[in-house]
Amino acid sequence: MTRKKLNIGLIGSGFMGQAHADAYRRAALLYRNLKAEPILHTFADATPELAAEGASRFGFLHSTHDWKKLVTNPEIDLVDITTPNSMHFEMAMAAIEAGKHVYCEKPLTVNLEDAKALSEAAKKHGVKTMVGFNNIKTPSALLAKQLIDRGDIGQITRFRGWFDQGFFNDSDMPWSWRCSRKLAGTGSLGDLGAHVISVAQFLMGPIESVLGQEQTFFKTRPAPGDGSGYKASADLNAKRLDVENEDQFQSLVQFKNGAGGTIESSRIAAGKVFGVYWEISGTEGTIIMDGERFNELKIVRYQDDKADRGFKTVYAGSQVEQFNGFFGFDFAGGGLGYFDVKVIEIYDLIQGIMDSSSCFPDFDFGYENQKIIDAMAQSVSEKKRIFIKG
């Protein structure tokens, strides 16, 4: 059977742009039931030279240094945005108004008003959307959702989750857009904590209230020199620029289902790379996931005979539909990696675009995520618990 074609326009050549381009190609290869073939049509970057180089490296047919031309190109079906946070709103809104489906990296925007506007515009124009919260696309998170929904750990009582990275635990790490309130919004909260919040939204349901605190230990950083992102370098004699947002964040959270919990983030946790960790307790058991071993869950069930109780390791695999593109055998044992999770995300995106269902997590989900981020930041500013409006 010949697949329909879905023309992709990708904006941004950084780490996430590379991950997305790779995921489109592999999704088409791995999933025989994929409802459309993603065509890497047009790639956009800041200059003609960067755009041409990125298109060649990623395998796109065309390139442009004008993202607006990409967005309005009648041949493009899906606009994929992997730029810095502050650019998401203008690009996503232009794409929606041009009638394109939109896939945008998280966080959706740097403020709540823009996130709400995008959510409403997508519904008005009838386009499908997805936000890149890849930590709810791991086989372990998808399996945990099944276990929770069927009652394996009873009534949920508590969530604990954090995301730790250590890249910024160096006073000579150059200043970047991630340090700017205007360009990034919050610091570790929006960059890393947003992922933990997405897991809490997915597995626990709505958050009712939050009480937050934050710390900044590296208050200045040298101006950037060569390179970009985490690979940037700086002249140690360069002017030092102010860091405008937090290195670490912690929040107490209350869920609408009555459960309590904590959510934390740090970009200065020494030795951590993909330190996403979450733990969910219930009246009949507990589930634990370590993000650096995200093919596994630790679970204890009180339904087990008393002599057999205790934490057991469960490998996430073909219990989850999306795993079958990688391995055809039953259950698990063949571990997936970070870039594989992006393939799962692309699979869900394309399936959602091509049938009557919606894509998940969509811009509504991203808007709710931004509500929680804003409430946590407001809690720090006002030094009180903030209740999240419905």
Number of C-alpha atoms within 10 A of each C-alpha: 3 7 13 12 12 20 18 24 27 31 27 21 24 15 12 17 21 17 19 24 25 17 22 22 18 21 24 21 13 15 17 10 11 20 20 18 18 24 19 21 21 26 33 28 23 14 12 14 13 18 24 20 16 21 24 14 12 19 17 21 13 16 25 21 18 16 23 14 12 24 29 16 15 11 14 22 23 26 28 28 29 24 21 18 24 20 16 22 20 13 20 26 20 17 26 24 17 16 20 27 24 27 24 27 22 26 28 34 28 25 21 19 12 18 25 19 14 25 20 15 17 24 14 11 14 14 19 24 30 28 25 26 25 21 21 24 22 27 28 27 24 20 22 22 16 15 15 20 13 10 14 21 23 19 17 21 19 20 24 19 23 24 27 24 20 16 17 19 18 12 13 18 22 27 24 19 17 21 24 18 16 15 16 24 25 25 26 27 30 27 19 26 28 26 25 25 26 23 22 25 18 16 20 21 14 18 25 19 21 28 22 24 19 21 12 17 12 17 15 19 23 21 20 22 14 10 10 13 15 12 10 14 18 18 13 15 8 13 12 16 17 14 21 18 21 23 24 22 26 21 22 17 25 20 20 13 14 12 20 19 19 19 23 26 30 30 24 20 18 14 12 17 15 17 20 24 19 21 19 24 21 20 15 17 23 24 23 21 21 19 22 15 16 22 22 25 24 17 23 21 21 17 13 12 8 9 6 12 14 14 15 14 12 16 20 25 28 20 17 17 12 21 25 17 20 20 17 11 12 11 16 21 15 13 17 19 12 15 17 20 21 26 28 24 28 25 24 20 24 20 17 18 22 16 10 8 10 17 21 21 21 22 27 21 20 30 25 23 27 27 21 27 24 21 22 29 24 18 20 20 12 12 12 14 18 21 17 16 11 8
